[in-house]
Amino acid sequence: MSQKILVTNFSYSVPRAEFEQMAAQLAPAFASVPGCLWKIWLIDADKKEAGAVYLFQDDAALQAFKASPLVASVLSHPALGNFDLKERDIARDVSLLTRAPLG
């Protein structure tokens, strides 16, 4: 079982403080996603864009996450749009050389 990365990007249409409050309310749900080892939240306030980088224990966990009600609720949120989700394999050996937190 190989670990998998999910990179997401999207736009938001609310003030940054409101977006960060929404994110803080959702953070516990993301923290309890089965098979997700970690999530790094990203934001570009000037462009009103946000996203995340996730590390999943394997492809099955990533696919289950993408099919979850949590993801459906985010994708249908009226303040969020222009979603781009990319799944990636990990070049493990070189990533470990550069101190990637792969566990």
N, C-alpha and C positions, 0 to 999 in steps of 0.2 A: 504494500500500500504506500503510494507516494503522496506526500503532502501537496496541497494545491493552493494557489493564490487566486483571490478574486479582487479585481480592481474596479471600483465603481466611481462614476462621475455623474453629476447632475447639477441643475440650476435650482435656485430657490428664489421666491418672490416676496419674502417678508424681510423685515430688518434683521441684521445679524444677531442681535440680542434675542429676538424671538426665535430665530432658527436654533441658536445654541440652547435655548430653554427647551425647545421641542426635542433636540438631541439628548439633553440630559434626562428628560422623561423617558426616552426610549432606551437609554444606555443599559439599564438592568436587563431588559429583554434581550438585547444583543449579547450581553455578557453571559447569558445562560443558553445560548444557541449550542445544541449538541454538536460536538466535533469541531467547533471553532476555537482555535487555540488563542487567537488574539485578533483585535481589530484596532487599526489606527485611523482616527477621524481626520479628514482633510478639509481645509476651507480656504477660499480665496475671496475675501470680502469685497474687494474692488470689483470683481467680475460677478459677484453673487453666485459663485459656484462652490460646490462642496463634493465630498466623496469619501472613499475609505479604501484601505488595503486590509484584506483579511487573510489569515492563514488558517486553512482547514487541514484536519488530520488526514483526509483522503477525499477522493472525488465523490464518493457516496454522501459524505457529510455536506459537501458543497452543493450537490444537486438537491438534497433534502432541504437545505436552507433556501435555495432559490425557489422551491415549490411551497414554502411555508406561508402561513397567514401573515407573519411579520413582514416578509418581503412584499406580499400583496398589499398590505396596508400602506407601506412606504411608497410603492409604485403608484398607488391611487390617491395619494395625498394631494389636495388641491394647490398647496404652496410649493410643490416640487415638480420638476419636469426635466425633459431632455436627458433621460437616463442612458448611460452607456455602461454596460457590465461586461468585463473581459475576464475570462478564466485563463490562468497561466500555469504551466509547469514550472518547477524550480530547478535552476542550475545549482544543485546542492553543494558540490565541492567548492566551487568558486565563491558561492554565497557564504559558506562557513569561513573561508579565508578572510572575508571582509566583515566578519562578526555578525552575520544575519542571525536574528533570534528565532532559530528554527526548532529549538527544543530537542 
